[in-house]
């Protein structure tokens, strides 16, 4: 697509997500709504999780077993209370949460067209909470386009 003569615009948005502990929390509809309200038709939305013990994923949103299995896998991969870790300032799940965040992503870039994200049929955007206690997580959107 040729964008010559189109001026790029941008919008910065922040919202929070209240978690109930470890798990995947779908953000797709909230991000889609904010992209549509941006009045930008074509561009890129960057989604950023402003935390070190939570992360972001694009994953299947059709079968809840996928989310359950991902949680089970990460719990097995990096178990809470592992004697390997010395950083336990906020409990036995503190350092495992940091490791899980390091293995995943804190930002995602998703193209959009006609003010709709160009996700695949079964793709959804998730906040991946790695701590067992409830938290309020801050998500930043940078919407850039024409």
N, C-alpha and C positions, 0 to 999 in steps of 0.2 A: 504494500500500500504506500503510495506517495503522499507524504505529509507536507510538501512544499507549500508555503503560504498559510499553513495552519499554525496558530500560536499555541504553544503548550501552556497549560495551566496546571496548578497543583492545589491540593487540599490536604490538610493535616488534621486527623481526628484521633481522639483517644476515648476508649471506653473500658469499663471494668467487667470482670467475670468473677462471680462468687462461686468458689468450688466447695464441695462437700468432702474433700479428701482426694486421694489418688484416683486417677481415671482420666478418660477422654471426654471433653466437653465440646460439643459441636458449635462452631462459630459461623458457619457458612451463611445462614440466613441474615444474621446481623451485619456481616461484611457486605453481602449482596445488597442489602437495603442502603447501606451508607454509600456504596459505589453508585447506585441509582440516584440517590439524592445529590451526589456531587455535581450533576449536570454535565459530566464529561462522558463522551460517547465511546472513545477508543483510547486505550492506554494501558497502564500497569499499576496495580495496587500492591504495595509492599506492606505486609503484615508483620509486625515486630512485637515480640513478647519481652517486656522490660523486667525480666527476672532471671535468676540463676538456678532456680530449682523447679522450673516449669519450662515447657517448650511448645513448639508447634509441629503439626503433622498434616499432610494431605493423605487421607486414607479412605477406604471404602466406607460409605455411610448407609449401605442397604442392610447388611446383616450385623446385628449387635454382637454376634460371636466373634467378629474380627476385633472389636474393641476389647472384649473379655480376654481373647487370646494374646493380644498385644500387652495388656496389663500383666497377665500371667508370665509371659516371656521376660519382660523387663524385671519383674519381681525375682524371677529365678536368676537372671543374668547378674543383677546387682542387688543382692538381698540386704534388707535393713539389719543392722547389728553385726555386720561382717567385721571381724577383728582386724582386718587389713587396715581399716580406716581409723585415723586419730581425730579427725574433725567431727565432733559430735556435739557442738555448741548448742544445737537446737534439738537434740535427740538422736536416736539410733538411725533415723531415716534421713538425717541431714546430708551427710556426704553421699550416700547412694542417690539422693535426689540431684545433687550436682553432677554426678557421673552420668546419670540418665539424660540430663539436659545437655551435657557435652557430647553425647552420642547421637543426639537428634538435632533439631534446628531451632534457633530463636527468631529467624525471620524467613519469610516466604515471599516470592514474587509471583503474582498471578496476572496474566494479561486479561483485559476485558474488551468487549466490542458490543456496540449497541447497549451500553451501560450494564452489561451482564458478564460476569466472570466466565472465562472459557474453560471451566472445569470439565472433566470427563463425566459421563453419565452417572457413575457410582462414586465420584470423588466428593469428599467433604473436607472442610478445614476444621481442625481440632486444636484446642488448647490441651496439652498433655500435662496434667498436674502430677507431680512426682512426690509430693508430701502427703502424709496420711491425715494431717489436720486440715480443716477448712482454711482457705486463704482467699483474699481478694487480689486478683491478678489484673495488671494494667496492660492493655493491648493498644498499640499505636498503629494507625493506618496512614500511609502516605500514598495518596491517589494522584497520579500524574497522567495527563492526557490531553486530548483535544475535544 
